[in-house]
Amino acid sequence: MKSIEDIDLENGRSIERGTITYLAEPEPRELWCPIISVDDHVLEPENLFTSRVDPAFGDAVPHIEYDAEDVPYWLVGDLREPMRLTTCGAVGRPMSEWSLAPQKYSEFRLGVYDVHARVLDMDLNGVWASLNFPSFVFGFAGRRLSALKDSDLGLACVRAYNDWMIGEWCGAYPDRFVPCQIPWLRDPAVAASEVRSNAKLGFRAVSFPENPEALGYPHIYSDYWDPFFAACEETGTVINLHVGSSGQVQRPCSASPIDVGVALFPVGAILGLVDWIFSKIPLRFPELKIALSEGGVSWVPMAMERLARAYRQAESSLVWSKKDPDPVEILQRNFWFTSIEDPSAFRFIDLIGVDKVMVESDYPHADSSWPDTQELIRKDVGGLDDAGVRKVCFENAAALYRHPAPPDSLFKTSVVGSRSS
């Protein structure tokens, strides 16, 4: 498996800077039901690290340098990485221009990196609150910061990132953002300490690689990560397993283009779910809460059927015994699932559990439903009763992440209506 960037480059997708145009400013959409989007992203500011990390680290601190055309490139250790359009912020730009071409900040829609403009884009789209992951530059779980050669610098950068996320990004509009931290992957004991400290600051979630072994760390079948999991369980910190957080996408063959990788995103979530259940992490930590971010929902009944089959064959299993809980019960207890677009999933949501499904807009990525999230969600979940709609659109997320629900004033203009059944 290779990164999205690698697949695109190998298949010849343009990385040359070309015409830059912008779509017309969209009108505010009709509010069908307020949404808490549990998967969006942010493009980090240029001074994030240079303003927060000890200057004694010198030029090793992640920073931006500009080329001859004044295009910015992030320097993160040995990596020199531009901010690419498709992977960092495609909203507001014509689909015909989507590519991996390096961009200037000014060439992205302002809401991609400016918190005040982001809130306006959320308002336009009927999104009450948003949980934001890092950009592709740093990895969805901050993997490139944990990988810095100087571990002291790496930890300082992880702390700086989390300080910026809670203080500047989420702190600008506390009710509008769900704080999600990145972990320190080099030492689970330190990572656990950070989780406990960050919980006191208001963090309710942490992004974690769905497969840390792919990044060179111990696999989840060992007890290596147990201090970290214990801290998450103790503090009620939700572990978000974002598809691709291990820096990989599924690639069936060497000729598979990026379109195949995008189409197979849910496969990564299936692999993550089954591996985490078979690792028995939720048995050792029964109160742990795990969300499969951008993983989709339609496949969950199939996974439940396969887990049930595995349990029926426990007598021959190297993993399960009849003394263990049914793995389907583990799925239903410890895992939550997220949807951008899953029309078939909501036809059999009773199999999955209406309390375990949440929605997302994936702003500002190419997959994003912005500015038409309201219409897309309405088509997907409109067959549910009002109570089910409210659960999926915001109540489940509010409960899981312990975040304020939308204010009553929003429901005066909502098509779904008040929160009472």
C-alpha angles and dihedrals in degrees: 000000000000137000122271089248092054092050093049093049093048091051094051100249108167119266093172118114109245140156114347116206135154134222119244114274106269123235118241110274125236109266108239096165130342113254136210103206109209096192124048131126139223133212107228122237121251095245098046095114103020090059095047110031123081108269088222088083087066121190091350088081109099108262143150128261126187128228126220091280092051092252112150123235125188115230108207110167107301091345122103104188131171125210101256122207102230096042100039108034126342097160115115094022126101114262089233088067097049108125142123091268114142113253139202118232089249090058093063123077107270093242090063091076109004114083096206092052089044092059090051090052089049091051091050089052100044094249111146097184137006138202111213129207124194123270125263088263093074101022126253091273095035091256094158092059094050088049096058110125093233104066093196090056091044093054091045089053093049089051091047091051092051091045090054093045096051099033107035109019103033092024092063091065109010096181092050101054133055107216113235121179132204118235133235101242100186096075124022092201091056089042089054091051090051092051091053093047093046092049088062089053092055105267112147100178144031129206112229133178112261087219112022091179089071088063094051098265128119116284124253094250090074125074090242094108096043096105089056094046090047091054091049091050093046094051097036090242110164115228109223113203102195115196107252095022088125088060093253142107128189113269114180096191140004092260096051109125125217089265088068092050092051092047090052097050091112089057088066089055092050090052091048095048096048094044093049091049094046089048086062092224089141089053093055090043106030095173094054115124117211127184122193100217118209088355099122127226110236093088096053097092089052090052090049090053092051092048091050089052091051090053092049087058094048092124090068097033126115089206113032133056128177087253088069123084115259106273089227088061089051090053092050093047105042108026137075126190132213132210136199093169123353110144094165094050094066092056089069101024089132087072092053099036124255089232092062103056126087134173135233140188098205091216123211101014128100088256091058121125090208126159092016101047092120093057094043093049091046090056092048102044102020090106092065122090118256092265091054092046092053092048094052096040099048119329097076092049093045091052096043096047095032090236129150114268119233113287120259090247091071092060092061088075098030118111091216091057133207124356094247116099 
